[in-house]
């Protein structure tokens, strides 16, 4: 089962591979070598206090996950100019007032089996997301 801890490890490992500065710090993994040696199977799959205390250096050049605000801004979509100035007023990203949210997003009403869906299975919003 892949989780947030795996995503953090992936970002750091890819950053190291490409010669970028790691964004995430987790106690016990103090250098690039310790991250490189980290195996998939040794990443916790249940809540873990050490990994929950991970910190991020947002100015580092490496790969990272988006922040909640970055996700919200992108998910709101944009105006015709591509600049998001009114996206928060729309019913959903991609909304024209007459189309259906289910064309753009998986959500509780159209996922009845509880199984996640692959990325790219819905229409993109105005930002191509």
Backbone as a chain_set.jsonl record, in Angstrom:
{"seq": "XXXXXXXXXXXXXXXXXXXXXXXXXXXXXXXXXXXXXXXXXXXXXXXXXXXXXXXXXXXXXXXXXXXXXXXXXXXXXXXXXXXXXXXXXXXXXXXXXXXXXXXXXXXXXXXXXXXXXXXXXXXXXXXXX", "coords": {"N": [[0.84, -1.179, 0.0], [0.691, 2.095, -0.955], [1.525, 5.276, 0.367], [1.476, 8.571, 1.94], [4.032, 8.68, 3.09], [5.531, 7.134, 1.329], [5.358, 8.777, -0.898], [6.797, 11.025, -0.041], [9.334, 9.854, 0.256], [9.772, 9.092, -2.413], [9.882, 11.612, -3.704], [12.199, 12.703, -2.482], [14.144, 10.768, -3.215], [14.092, 10.957, -6.04], [14.888, 13.6, -6.315], [17.525, 13.463, -5.309], [18.633, 11.692, -7.199], [18.593, 13.319, -9.458], [20.337, 15.274, -8.758], [19.44, 17.37, -7.191], [18.494, 19.441, -4.369], [17.265, 17.851, -1.485], [13.888, 18.081, -0.372], [12.41, 17.164, 1.806], [12.771, 16.293, 5.255], [13.332, 13.695, 7.457], [13.556, 12.311, 10.604], [16.39, 10.351, 11.284], [17.127, 9.945, 8.709], [19.475, 11.465, 7.58], [21.147, 12.184, 5.506], [21.968, 12.12, 1.951], [22.791, 9.545, 1.275], [21.515, 7.888, 3.149], [18.861, 8.143, 2.354], [19.012, 7.15, -0.246], [19.612, 4.493, 0.266], [17.279, 3.615, 1.418], [14.703, 1.283, 1.345], [11.707, 0.334, -0.408], [10.062, -1.437, 1.036], [10.745, -0.844, 3.654], [9.529, 1.478, 4.333], [7.113, 2.956, 6.367], [3.746, 1.669, 6.56], [1.651, 2.19, 8.116], [0.367, 4.599, 10.494], [3.004, 6.627, 11.675], [5.011, 8.049, 14.034], [7.545, 9.224, 13.694], [7.751, 9.637, 10.882], [5.466, 11.17, 10.59], [6.325, 13.512, 11.669], [7.836, 14.694, 9.745], [9.585, 17.283, 8.057], [9.624, 20.108, 5.81], [11.678, 21.806, 3.501], [10.863, 24.404, 1.884], [12.134, 26.032, 0.066], [14.038, 24.508, -1.135], [15.59, 22.964, -3.989], [14.605, 20.56, -4.9], [12.224, 17.891, -5.721], [8.787, 17.981, -4.717], [5.676, 17.534, -2.952], [2.571, 19.105, -3.79], [1.295, 21.996, -2.063], [-1.579, 22.365, 0.103], [-2.927, 24.732, -0.565], [-1.896, 25.269, -3.127], [-2.947, 23.082, -4.514], [-5.693, 23.604, -4.224], [-5.93, 26.035, -5.617], [-5.224, 25.298, -8.241], [-7.209, 23.378, -8.709], [-9.485, 24.901, -8.798], [-9.635, 25.935, -11.319], [-9.736, 28.304, -14.032], [-10.145, 31.572, -15.561], [-11.074, 32.596, -18.9], [-8.7, 33.744, -19.702], [-6.728, 32.266, -18.593], [-5.737, 32.976, -16.204], [-6.256, 32.671, -12.816], [-8.72, 34.276, -11.461], [-11.343, 34.282, -10.796], [-12.101, 31.711, -10.318], [-12.864, 30.596, -7.892], [-15.514, 31.267, -7.68], [-16.979, 29.611, -9.252], [-18.991, 26.629, -9.765], [-17.526, 24.272, -10.007], [-14.224, 23.371, -11.136], [-13.86, 23.928, -14.547], [-16.495, 24.335, -14.956], [-19.284, 25.448, -16.799], [-21.676, 26.234, -16.168], [-23.64, 24.696, -17.221], [-22.676, 22.169, -17.659], [-21.632, 18.885, -16.391], [-20.299, 18.01, -13.2], [-19.282, 15.447, -12.885], [-18.063, 14.915, -15.28], [-15.572, 15.921, -15.006], [-14.396, 15.208, -12.578], [-13.756, 12.641, -10.126], [-15.841, 11.735, -7.521], [-17.7, 11.316, -4.439], [-20.372, 10.756, -5.282], [-20.108, 9.579, -7.823], [-18.392, 7.485, -7.519], [-18.914, 4.548, -6.471], [-17.857, 2.188, -5.64], [-15.632, 2.559, -4.076], [-13.049, 2.381, -5.052], [-9.975, 3.71, -6.163], [-9.281, 5.815, -9.003], [-7.542, 5.922, -12.183], [-5.307, 8.592, -13.095], [-6.202, 11.174, -15.399], [-8.532, 10.248, -16.534], [-10.749, 11.762, -16.81], [-12.262, 14.794, -18.158], [-10.099, 17.602, -18.788], [-9.649, 20.603, -16.775], [-9.769, 24.192, -17.231], [-7.101, 24.763, -16.979], [-5.839, 22.616, -17.938], [-5.688, 20.487, -16.241]], "CA": [[0.0, 0.0, 0.0], [1.465, 3.325, -1.055], [0.93, 6.34, 1.167], [2.202, 9.832, 1.978], [5.438, 8.418, 3.394], [6.139, 6.692, 0.078], [5.462, 9.952, -1.767], [7.918, 11.814, 0.479], [10.561, 9.133, -0.104], [9.931, 9.185, -3.866], [10.335, 12.967, -4.023], [13.597, 12.838, -2.074], [14.995, 9.893, -4.021], [14.191, 11.536, -7.379], [15.707, 14.806, -6.176], [18.919, 13.02, -5.187], [19.036, 11.125, -8.487], [18.778, 14.389, -10.428], [21.299, 16.239, -8.242], [18.739, 18.497, -6.573], [18.467, 19.426, -2.901], [16.077, 17.208, -0.913], [12.925, 18.972, 0.265], [11.881, 16.603, 3.05], [13.648, 15.765, 6.292], [12.719, 12.746, 8.382], [14.542, 11.892, 11.592], [17.013, 9.075, 10.967], [17.58, 10.003, 7.317], [20.134, 12.764, 7.649], [21.95, 12.51, 4.331], [21.501, 11.518, 0.707], [23.07, 8.104, 1.281], [20.483, 7.176, 3.912], [17.654, 8.124, 1.523], [19.277, 6.26, -1.369], [19.584, 3.114, 0.773], [15.936, 3.305, 1.912], [13.943, 0.401, 0.46], [10.252, 0.507, -0.396], [9.487, -2.255, 2.101], [11.044, -0.319, 4.991], [8.733, 2.689, 4.549], [5.922, 2.561, 7.139], [2.442, 1.657, 5.888], [0.68, 2.625, 9.129], [0.788, 5.851, 11.142], [4.334, 6.534, 12.248], [5.31, 9.359, 14.639], [8.755, 9.793, 13.084], [7.418, 10.121, 9.541], [4.469, 12.238, 10.744], [7.05, 14.725, 12.059], [8.667, 15.136, 8.619], [9.548, 18.72, 7.775], [9.953, 20.437, 4.426], [12.382, 23.053, 3.193], [10.129, 24.789, 0.678], [13.019, 26.721, -0.874], [14.966, 23.552, -1.732], [15.386, 22.817, -5.439], [14.13, 19.224, -5.221], [10.817, 17.596, -5.948], [7.941, 18.012, -3.532], [4.238, 17.476, -3.173], [1.952, 20.428, -3.775], [0.661, 22.38, -0.806], [-3.032, 22.365, 0.019], [-3.373, 25.933, -1.281], [-1.574, 25.09, -4.546], [-3.927, 22.16, -5.065], [-6.987, 24.293, -4.293], [-5.862, 27.051, -6.672], [-5.265, 24.588, -9.519], [-8.483, 22.683, -8.833], [-10.554, 25.868, -9.065], [-9.684, 26.28, -12.727], [-9.336, 29.671, -14.372], [-10.992, 32.297, -16.505], [-10.641, 32.404, -20.278], [-7.335, 34.239, -19.896], [-5.793, 31.337, -17.983], [-5.35, 33.495, -14.896], [-7.332, 32.34, -11.893], [-9.194, 35.417, -10.679], [-12.733, 34.066, -10.398], [-12.361, 30.282, -10.233], [-13.532, 30.279, -6.632], [-16.94, 31.57, -7.804], [-17.618, 28.591, -10.072], [-19.464, 25.426, -9.068], [-16.375, 23.368, -10.031], [-13.286, 23.702, -12.204], [-14.393, 23.491, -15.83], [-17.92, 24.612, -14.998], [-19.833, 26.461, -17.698], [-23.017, 26.474, -15.678], [-24.574, 23.701, -17.751], [-22.051, 20.843, -17.772], [-21.704, 18.086, -15.173], [-19.058, 17.838, -12.445], [-18.798, 14.093, -13.109], [-17.219, 14.878, -16.475], [-14.265, 16.464, -14.654], [-13.84, 14.744, -11.308], [-14.346, 11.519, -9.398], [-16.246, 12.139, -6.173], [-18.53, 10.323, -3.754], [-21.574, 10.39, -6.023], [-19.858, 8.749, -8.996], [-17.495, 6.378, -7.158], [-19.689, 3.788, -5.5], [-17.146, 0.982, -5.227], [-14.528, 2.917, -3.187], [-11.762, 2.121, -5.699], [-9.413, 4.911, -6.785], [-9.27, 5.797, -10.461], [-6.298, 6.438, -12.759], [-5.258, 10.001, -13.491], [-6.426, 11.427, -16.819], [-9.751, 9.598, -16.998], [-11.822, 12.756, -16.931], [-11.903, 15.963, -18.949], [-9.271, 18.589, -18.085], [-10.239, 21.922, -16.557], [-9.203, 25.247, -18.078], [-5.649, 24.768, -16.834], [-5.341, 21.37, -18.486], [-5.549, 19.526, -15.158]], "C": [[0.887, 1.245, 0.0], [0.743, 4.425, -0.285], [1.78, 7.597, 1.098], [3.686, 9.615, 2.237], [6.179, 7.954, 2.138], [6.327, 7.876, -0.871], [6.623, 10.841, -1.345], [9.245, 11.163, 0.068], [10.818, 9.233, -1.605], [10.464, 10.556, -4.258], [11.808, 13.137, -3.668], [14.529, 11.991, -2.933], [15.163, 10.441, -5.438], [15.047, 12.796, -7.354], [17.189, 14.442, -6.129], [19.433, 12.513, -6.533], [19.341, 12.207, -9.511], [19.69, 15.5, -9.916], [20.675, 17.487, -7.632], [18.762, 18.354, -5.052], [17.165, 18.8, -2.416], [15.186, 18.248, -0.239], [12.557, 18.47, 1.653], [12.98, 16.085, 3.972], [12.825, 14.883, 7.216], [13.822, 12.291, 9.328], [15.07, 10.497, 11.258], [17.519, 8.999, 9.538], [18.244, 11.359, 7.105], [20.96, 13.122, 6.429], [21.416, 11.765, 3.11], [21.697, 10.003, 0.699], [21.995, 7.325, 2.041], [19.17, 7.115, 3.131], [17.828, 7.154, 0.362], [19.162, 4.796, -0.943], [18.195, 2.681, 1.237], [15.185, 2.446, 0.901], [12.441, 0.66, 0.62], [9.621, -0.221, 0.789], [9.75, -1.719, 3.499], [10.314, 0.992, 5.286], [7.457, 2.282, 5.27], [4.639, 2.618, 6.299], [1.317, 2.007, 6.852], [1.218, 3.909, 9.755], [2.103, 5.654, 11.858], [4.739, 7.911, 12.739], [6.531, 10.011, 14.005], [8.452, 10.381, 11.717], [6.359, 11.226, 9.595], [5.137, 13.569, 11.081], [7.969, 15.235, 10.949], [8.497, 16.642, 8.419], [9.964, 18.947, 6.331], [10.695, 21.762, 4.372], [11.836, 23.508, 1.848], [11.002, 25.486, -0.349], [14.024, 25.786, -1.531], [14.612, 23.335, -3.201], [14.768, 21.482, -5.845], [12.631, 19.118, -5.429], [10.05, 17.586, -4.634], [6.49, 17.816, -3.94], [3.694, 18.901, -3.163], [1.396, 20.723, -2.377], [-0.856, 22.332, -0.984], [-3.524, 23.568, -0.78], [-3.045, 25.834, -2.776], [-2.591, 24.165, -5.202], [-5.271, 22.865, -5.233], [-7.009, 25.286, -5.448], [-5.963, 26.384, -8.043], [-6.624, 23.939, -9.749], [-9.638, 23.63, -9.126], [-10.674, 26.19, -10.543], [-9.3, 27.732, -12.936], [-10.385, 30.325, -15.252], [-10.47, 32.014, -17.904], [-9.219, 32.863, -20.535], [-6.293, 33.287, -19.343], [-5.298, 31.797, -16.635], [-6.516, 33.291, -13.948], [-7.697, 33.551, -11.037], [-10.616, 35.212, -10.191], [-13.081, 32.596, -10.238], [-13.11, 29.886, -8.98], [-15.029, 30.547, -6.684], [-17.699, 30.481, -8.562], [-18.044, 27.395, -9.226], [-18.343, 24.395, -8.974], [-15.468, 23.799, -11.172], [-13.791, 23.115, -13.509], [-15.86, 23.811, -15.998], [-18.271, 25.716, -15.995], [-21.231, 26.855, -17.239], [-24.015, 25.455, -16.178], [-23.955, 22.311, -17.896], [-22.036, 20.155, -16.411], [-20.339, 17.911, -14.518], [-18.444, 16.463, -12.698], [-17.966, 13.933, -14.371], [-15.773, 15.254, -16.142], [-13.614, 15.823, -13.438], [-14.544, 13.487, -10.809], [-14.668, 12.022, -8.004], [-17.266, 11.135, -5.652], [-19.729, 9.853, -4.583], [-21.31, 9.497, -7.231], [-18.782, 7.681, -8.769], [-18.201, 5.593, -6.066], [-18.957, 2.558, -4.982], [-15.947, 1.265, -4.319], [-13.15, 2.685, -3.771], [-11.268, 3.399, -6.363], [-9.335, 4.716, -8.294], [-7.952, 6.35, -10.995], [-6.428, 7.908, -13.144], [-5.531, 10.108, -14.979], [-7.687, 10.794, -17.367], [-10.928, 10.53, -17.167], [-11.348, 13.906, -17.805], [-11.012, 16.901, -18.145], [-10.048, 19.883, -17.826], [-9.532, 22.944, -17.449], [-7.692, 25.303, -18.023], [-5.018, 23.494, -17.369], [-5.16, 20.276, -17.436], [-6.771, 18.63, -15.062]], "O": [[1.738, 1.407, 0.875], [-0.486, 4.498, -0.284], [2.703, 7.681, 0.287], [4.517, 10.31, 1.651], [7.326, 8.341, 1.914], [7.338, 7.963, -1.567], [7.354, 11.355, -2.193], [10.159, 11.839, -0.406], [11.957, 9.435, -2.026], [11.395, 10.655, -5.057], [12.582, 13.66, -4.471], [15.595, 12.458, -3.334], [16.265, 10.395, -5.986], [15.839, 13.032, -8.266], [18.006, 15.043, -6.826], [20.535, 12.864, -6.955], [20.237, 12.046, -10.34], [19.811, 16.547, -10.552], [21.312, 18.538, -7.565], [19.018, 17.272, -4.524], [16.085, 19.171, -2.877], [15.68, 19.184, 0.391], [12.408, 19.266, 2.58], [13.977, 15.518, 3.525], [11.761, 15.277, 7.693], [14.909, 11.925, 8.883], [14.297, 9.579, 10.984], [18.264, 8.082, 9.193], [17.655, 12.275, 6.53], [21.431, 14.254, 6.32], [20.541, 10.906, 3.214], [20.86, 9.268, 0.175], [21.609, 6.232, 1.628], [18.439, 6.13, 3.238], [16.901, 6.419, 0.02], [18.672, 3.96, -1.703], [17.96, 1.488, 1.43], [15.044, 2.827, -0.26], [11.983, 1.142, 1.656], [8.747, 0.323, 1.464], [9.053, -2.095, 4.442], [10.465, 1.554, 6.371], [6.778, 1.352, 4.832], [4.473, 3.491, 5.448], [0.158, 2.11, 6.447], [2.382, 4.26, 9.567], [2.308, 4.66, 12.555], [4.807, 8.851, 11.947], [6.548, 11.225, 13.8], [8.856, 11.506, 11.424], [6.351, 12.117, 8.746], [4.579, 14.632, 10.809], [8.795, 16.115, 11.189], [7.409, 17.192, 8.592], [10.58, 18.083, 5.707], [10.382, 22.705, 5.098], [12.292, 23.054, 0.798], [10.645, 25.528, -1.527], [14.787, 26.216, -2.396], [13.46, 23.506, -3.599], [14.441, 21.288, -7.016], [11.886, 20.093, -5.332], [10.585, 17.233, -3.583], [6.132, 17.919, -5.114], [4.306, 19.798, -2.582], [1.074, 19.81, -1.617], [-1.349, 22.266, -2.11], [-4.442, 23.437, -1.59], [-3.84, 26.274, -3.606], [-3.047, 24.428, -6.315], [-5.915, 22.733, -6.274], [-7.998, 25.37, -6.177], [-6.703, 26.851, -8.908], [-7.133, 23.951, -10.869], [-10.667, 23.203, -9.649], [-11.717, 26.673, -10.981], [-8.611, 28.322, -12.103], [-11.379, 29.707, -15.633], [-9.511, 31.259, -18.064], [-8.592, 32.414, -21.495], [-5.1, 33.466, -19.588], [-4.525, 31.095, -15.982], [-7.641, 33.693, -14.246], [-7.062, 33.816, -10.015], [-11.055, 35.895, -9.266], [-14.249, 32.264, -10.04], [-13.903, 28.945, -8.998], [-15.755, 30.09, -5.8], [-18.929, 30.437, -8.518], [-17.533, 27.175, -8.128], [-18.224, 23.711, -7.958], [-15.9, 24.514, -12.075], [-14.116, 21.929, -13.573], [-16.423, 23.585, -17.07], [-17.639, 26.772, -16.026], [-21.882, 27.704, -17.848], [-25.116, 25.344, -15.637], [-24.665, 21.362, -18.23], [-22.383, 20.763, -15.398], [-19.34, 17.69, -15.202], [-17.221, 16.327, -12.723], [-17.249, 12.945, -14.528], [-14.857, 14.945, -16.904], [-12.394, 15.892, -13.285], [-15.739, 13.287, -11.026], [-13.835, 12.674, -7.374], [-17.646, 10.205, -6.365], [-20.056, 8.666, -4.577], [-22.188, 8.732, -7.631], [-18.318, 7.051, -9.719], [-18.103, 5.925, -4.885], [-19.381, 1.949, -3.999], [-15.306, 0.331, -3.838], [-12.161, 2.783, -3.045], [-12.028, 4.091, -7.039], [-9.324, 3.589, -8.789], [-7.31, 7.163, -10.329], [-7.511, 8.393, -13.472], [-5.136, 9.229, -15.746], [-7.889, 10.807, -18.582], [-11.993, 10.115, -17.625], [-10.169, 13.983, -18.152], [-11.16, 16.984, -16.925], [-10.98, 20.217, -18.557], [-8.768, 22.563, -18.336], [-7.061, 25.84, -18.934], [-3.806, 23.307, -17.268], [-4.542, 19.248, -17.715], [-6.827, 17.754, -14.199]]}, "num_chains": 1, "name": "protein.A"}
